[in-house]
């Protein structure tokens, strides 16, 4: 019996000194890993619900800025349209789906000018021999023009004062479109200025949240004032009052400390929202912005050469520099019905003193 008892006591001693006994101490969990995962998850949820509005914050996490974050996050749910938007888009859709009905299509050339057209003689040579294929409309905001070409006689429409950067510029464009649309044969509409000759996701720093809910920042665009549109697009511009009113009221120089120019934003934004697949996404008018000023470079007589005209008419790539804090240069080919061709049909800005030299170089 004594032997058996001793054996049992010894067994108990042995069990106590073995590792992994029944009295196992609690394992320490990696608290810092759990905290880090929770912090990252919280950041991503906040970024999705409250996306950053400034580009600087985005570049902290990616050299591609906000675009990289937007590409990674799931798309936001589609916004429910207001009653006014639904009604407007029904009308727009019906207009866009209406096929052309003219058997004698013409191009409407709409000139937006303060007074006389210094290149009227050059245009006269251009139009000659194409009678019946074009029509002309002139909006002279300051003085009645003096004409030297028979094509321009009595082609003025009722005009009001136009101020650069104000909605009055858009009003003048709509006024020209309204008069040109009265002719059912006009199927294409081109807006031109007195300094024209015939040779061709951005600007959101100017966006105002007062435009919500109809105009969201992601849809806001910037483009050239001078445009070329087909009849269906001209009609939906005239049918629009909803989106026009947002730009009339909230796209003004100095509003909220921003320089929103209505004629540079209204139509690009409008078409991007209503018919993004039906627009070319580049201007048919060449301008030289290399001087990085408020207005493009103006050409003097000494600047005009055969080489200049050939360079303009041979450009087949559209270059756009975004207006974000870290600007990005975007290049895309100019495609006409799927075929890569020169981008520009027109060019500006040319001083009146260049007329004689241009006529000589263009063999007019």
C-alpha positions in Angstrom: 0.0 0.0 0.0 2.8 2.4 0.8 4.4 1.7 -2.5 1.2 2.4 -4.3 0.7 5.7 -2.5 4.2 6.9 -3.2 3.7 6.2 -6.8 0.6 8.2 -6.9 2.3 11.2 -5.3 5.2 11.0 -7.7 2.8 10.9 -10.6 1.2 14.2 -9.4 4.5 15.9 -9.0 5.5 14.8 -12.6 2.2 16.2 -14.0 2.7 19.6 -12.4 6.1 20.2 -14.0 5.0 19.2 -17.5 4.4 22.0 -20.0 0.9 22.5 -21.2 -0.8 21.5 -18.0 -4.5 21.9 -17.3 -3.9 25.4 -15.8 -2.9 26.8 -19.3 -2.2 30.6 -19.3 -4.3 32.8 -21.6 -2.8 33.4 -25.1 -2.1 37.1 -25.8 -3.9 38.3 -29.0 -2.3 40.7 -31.4 -4.4 43.7 -30.4 -2.5 46.1 -32.8 -3.5 44.1 -35.9 -7.2 44.2 -34.9 -6.9 48.0 -34.3 -5.1 48.5 -37.7 -7.7 46.5 -39.6 -10.5 48.4 -37.9 -8.9 51.8 -38.7 -8.5 50.9 -42.4 -12.1 49.6 -42.6 -13.4 52.8 -41.0 -11.4 55.0 -43.5 -12.7 53.1 -46.5 -16.3 53.4 -45.3 -15.9 57.1 -44.7 -14.3 57.6 -48.1 -17.2 55.9 -49.8 -19.9 57.8 -47.9 -18.0 61.2 -47.9 -15.8 61.2 -50.9 -13.0 63.8 -50.8 -13.7 67.1 -52.7 -10.2 68.3 -52.9 -7.5 66.8 -55.1 -4.8 67.2 -52.5 -6.3 64.7 -50.1 -6.5 62.1 -52.8 -2.8 62.3 -53.7 -1.8 61.4 -50.2 -3.0 57.8 -51.0 -2.3 57.6 -54.8 -0.3 59.4 -57.4 -3.3 59.1 -59.7 -5.4 61.2 -57.3 -9.1 60.9 -56.7 -9.5 58.9 -59.9 -7.6 55.9 -58.5 -9.8 55.9 -55.3 -13.0 56.3 -57.4 -12.0 53.4 -59.6 -11.3 51.1 -56.6 -14.5 51.9 -54.7 -17.9 50.4 -55.7 -20.1 52.8 -57.8 -22.5 55.0 -55.9 -26.2 54.2 -56.3 -27.9 56.0 -59.1 -29.8 59.1 -58.0 -33.6 59.2 -58.4 -34.5 61.9 -60.9 -36.9 64.7 -60.0 -40.2 65.0 -61.8 -38.9 68.0 -63.8 -35.9 65.9 -64.9 -38.0 63.0 -66.0 -40.4 65.2 -68.0 -37.4 67.0 -69.7 -35.6 63.8 -70.6 -38.7 62.3 -72.1 -38.9 65.3 -74.5 -35.2 65.1 -75.2 -35.4 61.4 -76.0 -38.2 61.9 -78.5 -36.4 64.7 -80.2 -33.1 62.7 -80.5 -35.0 59.7 -81.9 -36.6 61.8 -84.6 -34.9 61.1 -88.0 -34.0 64.0 -90.3 -36.8 64.9 -92.8 -35.1 67.4 -95.1 -34.3 66.4 -98.7 -32.1 69.5 -99.3 -29.9 69.6 -96.2 -28.1 72.9 -95.5 -25.5 74.1 -93.0 -26.5 77.1 -90.9 -23.5 79.4 -90.3 -24.3 81.5 -87.2 -22.0 84.5 -86.6 -21.8 86.0 -83.1 -20.1 89.4 -83.5 -20.2 92.9 -82.0 -20.4 94.6 -85.4 -19.0 94.1 -88.9 -17.2 90.9 -90.0 -13.6 91.7 -91.0 -13.3 88.4 -92.8 -16.5 88.7 -94.8 -14.6 88.9 -98.1 -12.9 85.7 -97.3 -16.1 84.0 -96.4 -17.6 85.2 -99.7 -15.0 83.4 -101.6 -15.6 80.3 -99.5 -19.4 80.2 -100.1 -19.2 81.0 -103.8 -20.4 78.1 -105.9 -22.3 76.4 -103.0 -25.5 78.3 -103.2 -28.5 76.5 -101.8 -26.2 74.4 -99.4 -25.9 77.0 -96.6 -27.7 79.8 -94.8 -26.2 82.7 -92.7 -27.4 84.3 -89.5 -25.7 87.2 -87.8 -26.0 88.4 -84.2 -24.4 91.8 -84.0 -24.6 92.9 -80.4 -23.3 96.5 -80.7 -23.5 98.0 -84.2 -25.3 97.1 -87.4 -22.7 95.5 -89.7 -21.5 96.9 -93.0 -21.4 94.2 -95.6 -19.2 93.6 -98.6 -20.7 90.3 -99.6 -24.2 89.6 -101.1 -24.4 86.4 -99.0 -24.5 88.5 -95.8 -27.0 91.1 -96.8 -30.1 91.3 -94.5 -29.1 88.3 -92.6 -29.0 90.0 -89.1 -31.4 88.8 -86.4 -32.7 90.7 -83.5 -29.8 91.1 -81.1 -29.2 92.1 -77.5 -26.2 93.1 -75.5 -23.6 90.4 -75.0 -21.2 90.4 -72.1 -18.2 88.0 -72.0 -18.5 85.4 -69.2 -22.2 86.1 -68.6 -25.3 84.1 -69.5 -26.1 86.7 -72.1 -23.6 84.9 -74.3 -25.6 81.7 -74.1 -28.8 83.7 -74.7 -27.3 85.0 -78.0 -26.4 81.4 -79.0 -29.9 80.2 -78.3 -31.3 83.2 -80.2 -29.2 82.3 -83.3 -30.3 78.7 -83.0 -34.0 79.6 -82.8 -33.8 81.7 -86.0 -31.8 79.0 -87.8 -34.3 76.3 -86.8 -37.1 78.1 -88.5 -35.7 76.8 -91.8 -36.5 73.0 -91.9 -33.7 72.4 -94.4 -31.0 73.5 -91.9 -29.6 70.2 -90.5 -26.3 71.3 -89.1 -25.5 74.5 -87.1 -22.1 76.1 -86.7 -21.4 78.9 -84.3 -18.6 81.3 -85.4 -17.2 84.7 -84.4 -15.9 87.7 -86.2 -12.3 86.4 -85.9 -12.9 83.0 -87.5 -11.6 81.8 -90.8 -12.1 78.5 -92.6 -8.7 76.6 -92.9 -11.1 73.2 -87.5 -14.4 65.0 -66.9 -13.3 68.9 -66.6 -13.3 72.4 -65.3 -15.0 71.2 -62.1 -13.1 73.7 -60.0 -15.7 76.2 -61.2 -18.6 73.9 -60.1 -21.1 75.2 -57.6 -23.1 72.9 -55.4 -26.1 75.2 -55.8 -26.7 73.3 -59.1 -27.7 70.2 -57.2 -29.6 67.9 -57.6 -30.0 68.4 -61.4 -26.3 69.0 -62.1 -23.8 66.9 -60.2 -20.1 67.6 -60.0 -19.2 64.3 -61.8 -21.2 65.5 -64.8 -19.8 69.1 -64.9 -17.7 69.7 -68.1 -15.8 72.5 -69.8 -15.4 73.1 -73.5 -15.1 75.6 -76.3 -17.9 78.1 -76.8 -17.8 77.6 -80.5 -19.7 74.5 -81.6 -21.1 72.5 -84.5 -24.3 70.6 -83.8 -26.9 68.6 -85.7 -30.6 69.6 -85.8 -31.7 67.2 -83.1 -29.1 68.7 -80.7 -30.1 72.2 -81.6 -33.8 71.4 -80.8 -33.1 69.9 -77.4 -31.1 73.1 -76.5 -34.1 75.2 -77.4 -36.4 72.7 -75.4 -34.3 73.0 -72.3 -35.2 75.3 -69.5 -34.3 73.2 -66.5 -30.6 72.8 -66.9 -30.3 76.2 -68.5 -31.7 77.8 -65.4 -29.1 76.2 -63.2 -26.3 77.8 -65.2 -28.1 81.1 -65.5 -28.4 81.3 -61.7 -25.3 79.6 -60.5 -22.6 79.9 -63.2 -21.3 83.4 -62.9 -17.9 85.1 -62.6 -17.2 85.7 -58.9 -20.0 83.5 -57.5 -18.7 81.6 -54.5 -15.2 82.9 -55.3 -15.1 81.0 -58.6 -15.0 82.2 -62.2 -17.7 80.0 -63.8 -18.2 81.0 -67.5 -21.6 79.9 -68.6 -20.9 79.6 -72.4 -17.9 77.3 -71.6 -19.8 75.0 -69.3 -23.5 74.9 -70.1 -23.6 73.1 -73.5 -20.7 70.7 -72.8 -22.3 69.7 -69.5 -25.8 69.5 -71.0 -24.8 67.2 -73.9 -22.6 65.1 -71.6 -25.6 64.4 -69.4 -28.3 64.0 -72.1 -26.5 62.4 -75.1 -22.9 61.5 -74.2 -22.7 59.0 -77.1 -23.8 61.6 -79.6 -21.0 64.1 -79.2 -17.4 64.2 -80.4 -15.8 65.3 -77.1 -13.5 67.8 -78.9 -13.9 71.2 -80.5 -14.0 71.6 -84.3 -12.3 75.0 -83.8 -8.6 75.3 -83.4 -7.3 77.8 -80.8 -3.8 78.2 -79.4 -3.8 78.2 -75.6 0.0 77.8 -75.3 0.3 81.2 -73.7 -1.8 80.0 -70.7 -3.9 83.2 -70.5 -7.6 83.9 -70.2 -7.9 84.2 -74.0 -6.2 82.2 -76.7 -3.3 83.5 -78.8 -4.2 86.0 -81.5 -2.5 85.8 -84.8 -0.9 88.9 -86.4 0.0 89.2 -90.1 3.6 88.2 -89.4 2.4 85.0 -87.7 0.4 83.8 -90.7 2.2 81.4 -93.1 1.6 78.4 -95.3 3.3 76.3 -92.6 0.9 77.6 -89.9 -2.2 76.7 -92.0 -0.8 73.2 -92.9 0.0 72.5 -89.2 -3.6 73.5 -88.2 -5.2 71.4 -90.9 -3.1 68.3 -90.2 -3.7 68.0 -86.5 -5.6 64.7 -85.9 -5.1 64.4 -82.1 -7.2 66.2 -79.6 -5.1 67.3 -76.5 -6.9 68.3 -73.3 -5.3 69.4 -70.0 -7.5 68.7 -67.0 -8.2 71.5 -64.5 -7.5 69.4 -61.4 -4.8 70.5 -58.9 -2.4 68.0 -60.5 -3.3 68.6 -64.2 -3.2 65.7 -66.5 -2.8 65.8 -70.3 -5.3 63.7 -72.2 -4.7 62.8 -75.8 -7.3 61.1 -78.1 -7.6 60.7 -81.9 -10.2 62.7 -83.7 -12.6 60.1 -85.3 -15.1 61.0 -87.9 -17.5 58.1 -88.3 -14.8 55.8 -86.9 -12.1 57.1 -89.2 -9.1 59.1 -87.9 -9.1 62.5 -89.6 -8.0 66.1 -89.0 -9.8 67.5 -86.0 -10.4 71.1 -87.0 -12.8 72.7 -89.5 -12.2 76.3 -88.3 -9.5 78.3 -86.5 -9.3 81.5 -84.4 -8.2 84.2 -83.4 -7.0 86.2 -86.4 -6.6 90.0 -86.5 -8.2 91.8 -89.4 -4.8 92.7 -90.7 -4.3 89.1 -91.7 -7.0 89.1 -94.4 -4.9 89.9 -97.5 -2.2 87.3 -96.5 -4.8 84.7 -95.8 -6.5 85.2 -99.2 -3.2 84.9 -100.9 -2.2 81.7 -99.1 -5.7 80.2 -99.6 -5.7 81.1 -103.3 -8.8 83.2 -103.1 
